[in-house]
C-alpha cells in the first residue's frame, strides 16, 4: 500500500509531503497502473513547483522503497498552492477509485 502524508500548518499552509510504499494493485511482475499514476502526480508536482513556480524545497526519493519526501523552505506562492491542491485532489480521487487498501492520503498538522 502507498501512504501519502500531507503536512500543513494550523493555518492550512503546505509544509511538505511524504510518500511511502508501493500500491501493489497489480499482480506481482505486472505493470502497476496505480503506482504509475501516483508517481506521475507526485513527480510532476515537484517538477512543476521547482521549474514553473521557482519554489525552494528539499526532496529525496528512493524508487525501490516507493519513498518520496518533499519539504518546502518557506511559504508557497498562490500558484504553488494550486498545484499542490491539484495533486491532493488527484491522489484522493485515485484512493476513492482504486480503494484505500492500495492508497491512503493523510494530513498532519505541523
ChimeraX attribute file (.defattr): number of C-alpha atoms within 10 A of each C-alpha:
attribute: neighborCount
match mode: 1-to-1
recipient: residues
	/A:1	16
	/A:2	23
	/A:3	20
	/A:4	24
	/A:5	17
	/A:6	20
	/A:7	20
	/A:8	16
	/A:9	12
	/A:10	10
	/A:11	8
	/A:12	10
	/A:13	15
	/A:14	22
	/A:15	20
	/A:16	21
	/A:17	21
	/A:18	19
	/A:19	22
	/A:20	19
	/A:21	18
	/A:22	22
	/A:23	22
	/A:24	18
	/A:25	19
	/A:26	12
	/A:27	8
	/A:28	8
	/A:29	6
	/A:30	9
	/A:31	12
	/A:32	15
	/A:33	13
	/A:34	20
	/A:35	20
	/A:36	12
	/A:37	14
	/A:38	22
	/A:39	17
	/A:40	13
	/A:41	16
	/A:42	23
	/A:43	15
	/A:44	14
	/A:45	19
	/A:46	20
	/A:47	13
	/A:48	16
	/A:49	22
	/A:50	14
	/A:51	10
	/A:52	12
	/A:53	15
	/A:54	13
	/A:55	19
	/A:56	14
	/A:57	15
	/A:58	11
	/A:59	14
	/A:60	11
	/A:61	15
	/A:62	10
	/A:63	12
	/A:64	8
	/A:65	11
	/A:66	17
	/A:67	17
	/A:68	19
	/A:69	17
	/A:70	19
	/A:71	16
	/A:72	16
	/A:73	12
	/A:74	12
	/A:75	13
	/A:76	19
	/A:77	13
	/A:78	9
	/A:79	12
	/A:80	21
	/A:81	15
	/A:82	12
	/A:83	18
	/A:84	22
	/A:85	14
	/A:86	14
	/A:87	20
	/A:88	18
	/A:89	12
	/A:90	16
	/A:91	20
	/A:92	18
	/A:93	13
	/A:94	19
	/A:95	19
	/A:96	13
	/A:97	10
	/A:98	13
	/A:99	13
	/A:100	16
	/A:101	13
	/A:102	19
	/A:103	26
	/A:104	19
	/A:105	17
	/A:106	13
	/A:107	11
	/A:108	13
	/A:109	13
	/A:110	14
